[in-house]
């Protein structure tokens, strides 16, 4: 009976708990252990939120970290107070396996769900705005986009970490790239592209931005991290730029004590120096 229950837990993990839009597991050991202590004492965990899909299946919007913590312990992946699942008595083990979760189900169209998610969002490890969008616009396009932008050590991190802020696994890289390409119309772009077979357009755009930065501003400075280069690329990608003259002015401004926001220099030198820019 105990083994049957374990299999039931992990069937649910495979089908529901790790939908494509969700982040990687981010709980630290102390948070994970606290979940198991709560369950063992039969205390209530905070309410979890599930999304009802069009095909009548469900996905976990909020509660993934808590649910996986329980499942990992049930599987025997870690111990608590030097006790693994297999060290417990049948009564203790069954108390964990029979623990009831409080779940709220969400239905509605895309806009209704997104508005609702933002309203209830969300105690604990809060979902970011982009994670909420991912919950709405999940599909083939998002699956492919996340391969490039949403994993630890992903391709976007490899070529863009010097210039990007935030974390790929919290969807900051994906959000920034879509914002740049769509001129800040993220939800509209994701809705249009939701069921396209891949995110090639976004990835090619992002690599184009990164290459453009390195050509136009060949000397790297730490102040370049977090600059909205995508919007500058959108405006100036079709111009010939005298990078040497631009670099000379940047150097002077970096040494100017009256310039307090050094990262703003890059946009400033582009937008004011028409003499360095020639439309192709």
Buried (B, 14 or more C-beta within 10 A) or exposed (E): EEEEBBEEBEEBBEEBBBBBBBBEEEBEEEBBBBBBEBBBEEEEBBBBBBBBEEEEEBBBBBBBBBBBBBBBBBBEEBBBEEEEBEEBEEEEBBBBBEBEBEBEEBEEEBEEBBEBBEEBBBEEBEBBBBBBBBBBBBBBBBBBBBBBBBBEEBBBBEBBBEBBEBBBBBBBBBBBBBBBBBEEEBBEBBBEBBEBEBBEBBBEBBBBBBEBBEEBBEEEBEBBBEBBBBBBBBEBEEBEBBBEEBBEBBEEBEEEEEEEEBBEBBBBBBEEBEEBBEEE
